[in-house]
Amino acid sequence: MTVLINRLSDPKGSRLVRKGCELTATERKLYGKSKMLRFVAGSEEPIYPIGYTQHKNPMAKKRSVCSFTPEGREDLHDNLKFNVPLMRKMMKQPLYNRSAEYADNRISLFSAQWGKCSVTGREFTVLEDIHCHHKLPKNKCGTDKYENLTLVLVPVHKLIHATDEDTIRKYLQILNLRKPQIAKLNELRRMAGVDAII
C-alpha cells in the first residue's frame, strides 16, 4: 500500500481513492469484500488488492496413472466410458462423397457425446443406428464443421426432417420423447427449416 501511495502521488496529493467506477459482477465477487480495494482518481479504474487474491493449490494426478504399465494405462483411459469398439468401426467405415472434415468431426462428436444420441440421450449400440445430422442443411450453405454437426439415432433423424403428420406421429410413438427432448428436437427442426412439433 505504501508503494502504491508513493507511486500515485503528485504535488496535489495521492491519486489513490476509496471510491470509483461501479465494479462488474466478477470484480464484486472476487474483490468486493476487501477493505484494501482502491481506485485511481481521474480514471476511476480499480486496483485489485494483491493480498486478497485467492488461488487453489494444483492437485497432482494419481501415482497409479502411468503410460508405461498396463495398470497405469487402464487408469489413464478409465474416463473413456463410451463404446470404444463402436468408435473404431466408425473410424474404419468408408464415407464416399464426404469430406475428411466430416469424417473427423463425426468421430470427435461420438467422443464428445459419450456415444449417445444428442436428442434422446440413448446410447448407440450398432453403427447403423448412428446418423450424423447437419444442423444447417448443406442446401442452405451448411458446412461440415464440428459446430454444425450432431449425432442422432435414425428415427430421430427421420423425425427432424419429417413433414407428414402420420410419419411424425409414428416416430413420436416409437421414441416416446419427454418435454426437454422435444425442445431439442424442435430446435434442430427449426434450424433445418421445418415447423416445430407442438
C-alpha positions in Angstrom: 0.0 0.0 0.0 2.9 2.3 0.8 4.4 1.7 -2.6 1.1 2.4 -4.3 0.6 5.7 -2.4 4.1 6.8 -3.2 3.8 5.9 -6.9 0.4 7.5 -7.3 1.3 10.8 -5.5 1.7 14.1 -7.1 2.0 17.7 -5.6 -1.7 17.9 -5.1 -1.9 14.7 -3.1 -2.4 11.0 -3.5 -4.3 9.9 -6.6 -5.4 6.7 -4.7 -9.1 7.0 -3.7 -11.5 4.7 -2.0 -14.4 5.3 -4.4 -14.5 4.9 -8.2 -16.5 3.3 -11.0 -19.0 0.5 -10.3 -17.5 -2.9 -10.2 -18.5 -5.7 -12.5 -20.2 -8.8 -11.1 -16.9 -10.7 -11.3 -14.9 -7.9 -9.6 -17.6 -7.7 -6.8 -17.4 -11.4 -6.3 -13.6 -11.6 -6.2 -12.7 -8.3 -4.5 -15.9 -6.6 -3.3 -15.4 -7.5 0.3 -11.8 -6.4 0.5 -11.1 -3.2 2.6 -7.9 -2.7 0.5 -9.7 -2.1 -2.8 -8.6 1.3 -4.2 -9.3 3.3 -7.4 -7.1 5.7 -9.4 -8.6 9.2 -9.2 -9.5 10.5 -12.6 -9.7 7.2 -14.5 -11.7 5.6 -11.6 -10.2 2.2 -12.5 -9.9 -0.3 -9.7 -6.6 -1.5 -8.4 -7.1 -5.1 -7.2 -5.6 -5.8 -3.8 -2.8 -8.4 -4.1 -3.4 -9.6 -0.5 -7.0 -10.5 -1.3 -6.1 -12.6 -4.4 -7.1 -16.2 -3.9 -5.9 -19.4 -5.5 -6.3 -23.1 -5.3 -3.4 -25.5 -5.0 -2.9 -27.6 -8.1 -3.8 -31.2 -7.4 -1.4 -33.9 -8.6 -2.6 -36.8 -10.6 -2.8 -40.2 -9.0 0.6 -42.1 -8.8 -1.0 -45.1 -10.4 -1.6 -43.3 -13.7 1.3 -44.2 -16.0 1.6 -44.7 -19.8 4.2 -47.4 -19.3 2.4 -50.1 -17.5 -0.9 -51.9 -18.4 -2.4 -51.0 -15.0 -1.4 -47.3 -15.4 -2.9 -47.2 -18.9 -6.1 -48.6 -17.5 -6.4 -45.8 -15.0 -5.4 -43.3 -17.8 -8.2 -44.4 -20.1 -10.7 -45.1 -17.4 -12.6 -42.0 -18.4 -13.4 -43.5 -21.9 -16.8 -44.8 -20.7 -18.3 -45.0 -24.2 -18.3 -47.9 -26.7 -14.8 -47.8 -28.0 -15.2 -50.8 -30.4 -18.1 -49.0 -32.0 -16.0 -45.9 -32.4 -13.3 -48.0 -34.1 -15.9 -49.2 -36.5 -16.9 -45.6 -37.2 -13.3 -44.8 -37.9 -13.0 -47.7 -40.4 -16.3 -47.0 -42.1 -15.7 -45.7 -45.7 -17.6 -42.4 -46.3 -17.8 -41.9 -50.0 -18.5 -38.4 -51.4 -17.9 -36.9 -47.9 -15.1 -34.6 -46.8 -12.3 -35.6 -44.5 -13.5 -32.8 -42.1 -16.9 -34.5 -41.9 -15.3 -37.9 -41.1 -13.1 -36.5 -38.4 -15.9 -34.4 -36.8 -18.2 -37.5 -36.7 -15.6 -39.3 -34.6 -15.0 -36.2 -32.4 -18.7 -35.9 -31.8 -19.1 -39.5 -30.9 -16.4 -39.0 -28.2 -17.9 -35.6 -27.1 -21.4 -37.0 -26.8 -20.2 -40.1 -24.9 -21.5 -42.4 -27.6 -25.1 -41.2 -27.1 -27.8 -39.5 -29.2 -27.8 -35.7 -28.7 -31.6 -35.6 -28.5 -32.7 -38.7 -26.6 -29.5 -39.4 -24.6 -29.8 -43.1 -25.6 -26.5 -45.0 -26.2 -25.6 -46.0 -29.7 -25.3 -49.8 -29.9 -24.7 -50.5 -33.6 -23.1 -48.5 -36.4 -26.4 -48.5 -38.4 -28.1 -46.6 -35.5 -25.8 -43.5 -35.9 -26.8 -40.7 -38.2 -24.8 -37.5 -38.5 -27.2 -34.6 -38.9 -26.2 -31.2 -40.4 -27.9 -28.6 -38.2 -27.9 -26.1 -41.0 -28.5 -28.2 -44.1 -26.0 -28.4 -46.9 -28.6 -26.9 -49.4 -28.7 -23.8 -47.1 -25.0 -23.3 -47.1 -24.4 -25.6 -44.1 -20.8 -26.9 -43.7 -19.1 -30.0 -42.3 -17.7 -28.0 -39.4 -17.9 -29.6 -35.9 -20.4 -27.0 -34.6 -22.8 -27.7 -37.5 -23.0 -31.5 -36.9 -24.7 -33.6 -34.3 -25.1 -37.4 -33.9 -28.6 -38.7 -33.6 -30.5 -42.0 -33.8 -32.0 -43.0 -37.2 -35.7 -42.4 -36.0 -34.7 -39.0 -34.6 -33.1 -38.0 -37.8 -36.2 -39.0 -39.8 -38.3 -37.1 -37.3 -36.2 -34.0 -37.7 -36.9 -33.9 -41.4 -40.5 -35.3 -41.4 -43.3 -33.0 -42.6 -46.1 -35.6 -43.0 -48.4 -35.8 -39.9 -48.6 -39.6 -39.9 -44.8 -40.0 -40.1 -44.4 -37.6 -37.2 -47.0 -39.4 -35.1 -45.4 -42.8 -35.9 -41.9 -41.7 -34.8 -43.1 -39.9 -31.8 -44.8 -43.1 -30.6 -41.6 -45.1 -31.3 -39.3 -42.6 -29.4 -41.7 -41.6 -26.6 -39.8 -38.3 -26.0 -40.1 -36.1 -22.9 -40.5 -32.3 -23.0 -36.8 -31.4 -22.9 -36.1 -33.9 -25.7 -38.9 -32.4 -27.8 -37.5 -29.0 -27.2 -34.1 -30.2 -28.5 -35.8 -31.8 -31.5 -37.8 -28.7 -32.3 -34.6 -26.6 -32.2 -33.0 -28.9 -34.8 -36.2 -28.8 -36.9 -36.2 -25.0 -36.8 -32.6 -24.9 -38.0 -33.5 -27.3 -40.8 -36.3 -25.1 -41.9 -39.1 -27.4 -40.7 -42.1 -26.4 -38.5 -41.8 -27.3 -34.8 -43.8 -30.2 -33.3 -46.4 -28.9 -30.9 
